[in-house]
Structure formats: structure tokens, C-alpha cells
Amino acid sequence: MSISETAPVSNGALWTGRVLSAAVVLFMTFDGVIKLPPLDVVTRTMTELGWPADANVARLIGVIGLVSTALYAIPRTSVLGAILLTAYMGGAISTHVRIGNPLFSHTLFGVYLGIILWGGLYLRDQRVRALIPFSR
């Protein structure tokens, strides 16, 4: 099945995909924006996670997250944004694994977010549905 032959998605599925994607965009926007100013809570948390207590490191991570989120939010670049956000989540997962944080609440949070991210994209983008056909 080619992309042009993909069956149209129902309005309910389309709106569910938009809501899931919006939740990811809102969360990641908050996550990125909070890392931009030199906030003590961010520096303290970064130190607890094994990152240097440097506001510039937090700022760089925030910018990477915001750029990836913006690419995800723009329909034309949403697949690239999803790939970059998946990589971002992989870094978060590895950080939590390295310091031994709880599995289901901390370590797998990036997996949960990734499932929501790709699920929302799958429901709202026919290109992704053509690449990953769950039914014939």
C-alpha cells in the first residue's frame, strides 16, 4: 500500500491524534522553556541526574528539546521531529538507568511519552500509517 492509497482516518481518530500530539508538545515546551533561565531547581535537578551544575548545559538541552518539539508540531516536519524527540527520550531514559531511578515512574517515562508521541502522529499523519500498517 502506497502513501497515496492510505485510507482516510476518521474525524475521531484525527482529533485523538491531535490531542495526543498537543499533550506532547505542551509537556516538551514546558520542559524546554524551564531549562532556559538559570533556575536553581533546574540546576539542582540536573546535578542529581549526574549532569554538570552549569546553566549553559541545561540551556543547550532545553534548546534541543524545543527545536525538536517545534519540528514535531509542524505537519511538514513532524516525522523528523518525532525521530529527534525519540532520540531525546532515549537520552532521558539512559540518564535514569545510569543513576538507578525507579523503573516505572522515572526510567520508563520517556517510553510512555514516546508511545504517546508516535501514537498521536500515527493517528494524524497518513504517511506514518502507510509506513506502519497495522491492518490490511
C-alpha positions as CSV (number, residue, x, y, z in Angstrom):
1,M,0.0,0.0,0.0
2,S,1.5,3.4,-1.0
3,I,1.0,6.6,0.8
4,S,-1.5,7.8,-1.8
5,E,-3.6,4.6,-1.2
6,T,-3.8,5.0,2.6
7,A,-7.4,5.1,3.8
8,P,-8.5,8.4,5.3
9,V,-8.7,8.4,9.0
10,S,-12.0,9.2,10.8
11,N,-12.5,12.5,12.4
12,G,-12.4,10.9,15.9
13,A,-9.1,9.3,15.2
14,L,-7.7,12.6,13.7
15,W,-8.8,14.6,16.8
16,T,-7.5,12.0,19.2
17,G,-4.1,12.2,17.3
18,R,-4.1,16.0,17.6
19,V,-4.9,15.9,21.3
20,L,-2.2,13.3,22.0
21,S,0.3,15.3,19.9
22,A,-0.7,18.6,21.7
23,A,-0.1,17.0,25.1
24,V,3.4,16.0,24.0
25,V,4.0,19.5,22.5
26,L,2.8,21.2,25.7
27,F,4.8,19.0,28.0
28,M,8.0,19.3,25.9
29,T,7.6,23.1,25.6
30,F,7.3,23.4,29.4
31,D,10.3,21.0,29.7
32,G,12.4,23.1,27.3
33,V,11.4,26.6,28.5
34,I,12.1,25.8,32.1
35,K,15.7,25.0,31.2
36,L,16.4,28.3,29.5
37,P,16.7,30.7,32.5
38,P,19.2,29.8,35.2
39,L,16.7,28.4,37.7
40,D,18.0,26.8,40.9
41,V,15.6,24.0,40.7
42,V,16.8,23.0,37.2
43,T,20.4,23.2,38.2
44,R,19.8,21.1,41.3
45,T,17.8,18.5,39.4
46,M,20.4,18.3,36.7
47,T,23.1,17.7,39.3
48,E,21.0,14.9,40.9
49,L,20.8,13.3,37.5
50,G,24.6,13.4,37.0
51,W,24.8,16.5,34.8
52,P,27.1,19.4,35.5
53,A,25.7,22.2,37.6
54,D,26.0,24.6,34.6
55,A,23.1,26.7,33.4
56,N,24.6,26.6,29.8
57,V,24.3,22.8,29.7
58,A,20.7,23.0,30.8
59,R,20.0,25.7,28.3
60,L,21.5,23.7,25.5
61,I,19.4,20.6,26.4
62,G,16.3,22.9,26.6
63,V,17.0,24.4,23.1
64,I,17.5,20.9,21.6
65,G,14.2,19.8,23.1
66,L,12.4,23.0,21.9
67,V,13.7,22.7,18.4
68,S,12.7,19.0,18.2
69,T,9.3,19.9,19.6
70,A,8.8,22.7,17.1
71,L,9.7,20.3,14.2
72,Y,7.2,17.8,15.6
73,A,4.4,20.4,15.8
74,I,4.8,21.5,12.2
75,P,3.0,19.0,10.0
76,R,5.5,19.1,7.2
77,T,8.4,18.2,9.5
78,S,6.5,16.2,12.1
79,V,8.2,12.9,11.3
80,L,11.7,14.4,11.7
81,G,10.6,16.0,14.9
82,A,9.3,12.6,16.2
83,I,12.6,11.0,15.4
84,L,14.5,13.7,17.2
85,L,12.2,13.6,20.2
86,T,12.6,9.8,20.3
87,A,16.4,10.3,20.5
88,Y,15.9,13.0,23.2
89,M,13.7,10.5,25.2
90,G,16.4,7.8,24.7
91,G,18.9,10.2,26.4
92,A,16.5,10.8,29.3
93,I,15.9,7.0,29.7
94,S,19.7,6.3,29.7
95,T,20.2,9.0,32.3
96,H,17.6,7.4,34.6
97,V,19.0,3.9,34.1
98,R,22.5,5.1,34.8
99,I,21.7,6.6,38.2
100,G,19.3,3.8,39.2
101,N,16.0,5.7,39.3
102,P,12.7,3.7,39.8
103,L,11.7,1.8,36.6
104,F,8.1,2.6,36.1
105,S,7.9,6.1,37.3
106,H,11.1,7.6,36.1
107,T,13.0,5.4,33.7
108,L,10.1,4.4,31.5
109,F,8.6,7.9,31.4
110,G,10.4,8.5,28.1
111,V,8.9,5.3,26.7
112,Y,5.4,6.4,27.8
113,L,6.0,9.8,26.2
114,G,7.4,8.2,23.0
115,I,4.3,5.9,22.7
116,I,2.0,9.0,23.0
117,L,4.2,10.9,20.6
118,W,4.2,8.2,17.9
119,G,0.5,7.3,18.6
120,G,-0.6,10.9,18.0
121,L,1.5,11.1,14.9
122,Y,0.2,7.8,13.6
123,L,-3.4,8.9,14.0
124,R,-3.0,12.3,12.4
125,D,-0.5,11.6,9.6
126,Q,-1.3,9.3,6.7
127,R,2.4,9.0,5.8
128,V,3.1,7.2,9.1
129,R,0.1,5.0,8.7
130,A,1.3,3.9,5.3
131,L,4.8,3.1,6.7
132,I,3.4,1.2,9.7
133,P,0.2,-0.6,8.5
134,F,-1.4,-2.4,11.5
135,S,-4.1,-4.0,9.3
136,R,-4.7,-4.7,5.6
